[in-house]
Amino acid sequence: VSVSYTDPYFTVDGVSLGGTIFYNEFDAGSANLVEYNNKTYGVGLTFGFPVDEYIRLNFGVGYKNNGITQLETYEQIQKFYELYSDPNDPDSGLEFQNFDISAGISRTTLNRGTFPTAGSQQVLTYKMTTPNSDNQYFKLNLDTKWYYPLTRDQKWTVLTRFQLGYGNGYGSYNGNDQILPFWENFRAGGSDTLRGFETNIVGPRAIFRYPTQIDGTPDPTGSGSGCCLGPDHDFINISRRSVGGNAIALAGVELIVPTPFVDEGFSNSVRTSLFVDAGNVWDTEFRIEDYQDLAPQERDKIDDYSDVGRYRASAGLSIQWLSPMGPMIFSFAKTLKEEPGDDTSFFSFNIGKTF
């Protein structure tokens, strides 16, 4: 639930003022992610300042409360969990209060707001939590797109897209470096990022590490002390679900063509394109060297989630419709490059966002 209001002409000079208040319940397990529940509420305030007719500066401040429950801990967040959890009540969940500030710059020369056919748009945003927040982190994101009309009537157009994002922690907590909280990770896959892949399936997977234990000699009370064998006897299990990462790169090329069998009067509400999507999500803090003490057959189960050479790609057909209920995207895609364990989807559907 979110309520927001923006006055684009708070002043006669075009300075905008807006605010929002929200409450959200997110079940990661139902979104193809490793299981956790996140209840979030907060408020925000934004300001916008025009530089000229194309460029605009935006600034914001906000407060957010995150309540994490039913968390299925895994290797990549084990230290994070141990730092913030209550050892006397491990089922109590985690709660964080964060204050953030943000800044951004946008440049737009598109010929229209929906289904543009010429011009370009670049948006660069930066957000960071303040030092008095429970989590200290930052996120940087660049989103660009260019439209190149091939014909004078602009019915044939080439669209190129690129998105680059990076986030990480700053400072330290109890002697440990801060990291980007897992619920802030970038995610990819689905009809609005990488078509041809299931929603949020692209990116690093959760690693579960189990030590091999042997029973000890029973003592007078009947219990045994037991012990664990060395790390070369540990057992590794890799989740089929993604956990996201702190870096993302997405790119795409589309050839926008006239939609067949559609009356000329609906040409501005339906768009058809042939596309190629590529990209990936990485965990730049992941160190494959940390698992060199495993037995070879267990070590081979783990991929290097920080390897920038890993990427996914797909190609297909997309139909976008500005329906009375909002923008709808119908995509038919074939994967060109995938990683073992990826869940692919020939058909995908999305509502609320267009390319």
C-alpha positions, 0 to 999 in steps of 0.5 A: 500500500503506497500513497504519494503526491507530487506537485510538479510546479511547487514554484513558478520556476518548475521546482517540484515537491512530493511525498510518499508513505508506504507499507509493504509485505514481501514474501521472497519465497513466492518470488523465486528467491531464497525464503524470507519475509520482509515487512517494510514501512516508511515515508519519503520526501522528494524535491526536483529542480529543472536545469533546462528543458531537458535536464532535471536534478532530484533530491530526496530524504526518507525513513524505512523500517525493515522487519525480517522473519522466516529467514533461511540463512545461507553462506553468503549472509551467515556472518551478517545474520550472526552480527544482528541476530539475538543468540538467546532468541534466534526465532525473533527475526531481525529489525532495522531502521534506516534513514536515507538521502538520495540524489539524481540527474535525468536528461530526456529528449524523447519525442513523447512520454509513452511509446517514444520513437525518437530521442534519448533518456539518461537517468543517474541516481545515488542513494545512501543511508546515513551513518546513524542508520542500522545498516550503512550502504549505498546504491548507484544506478544508471539507466539509459535508452536511445531511439533511432528512427529508421524511416521518416514516419518513424514506424521502424525504429531501433531502441538500445537500452543499458542499465548498470547498478552497483551497491555496497556497504560502508563503515563497520559494525562490531569490527566487521565491514558493512555489506549491502543488505540482502533485501537490497540486492539487485535481481534480474529475470522476467518480462521487465529485465531479461525476457526468456528467464523466470522472474528473479532467477538470474544471479548468484545462488544460495550456498548451504554448507553442512559439516560432517559430524561423528558421534562421541563416546557416551558420558555417564549421563548418556550423552556424547560429546561428538565432533566434526570432521575437517572442512574437506568433509563438508557437504555443499548444497546449492539452491535453485533459487537466486539471492541477487547480488550487489552489481547488475548490468543489463543491455538490450537492442530492439527493432520496433516494427509496425504491428500487423493486423492492427487498425491505424487508429490503435497504432499509438497504443500497441507496439511490436518489436524484435529484441535481444536481451543480455546481462547478469547479476554478480556478487562482487564480494564473493570469494571462490577462494574461501571454498578451496578447502572443500573436497574437489567434488563439493568444490565443483558444485560452486560457481564463481558468482563474482566472475564478470564473464558470466552472463545470460542472453535471449531473443524473441518477440514482444508486444506492448499494449496500453490497455485501460488497466495499464501497460501490458507486455507479452513476450515470447523469447528463446534463451541464447545463453544460460547457466546450469540450473536456470529456469527459462520461460518461453512466454512471459507477461508483465503489467505496469511497465513498458520498455 
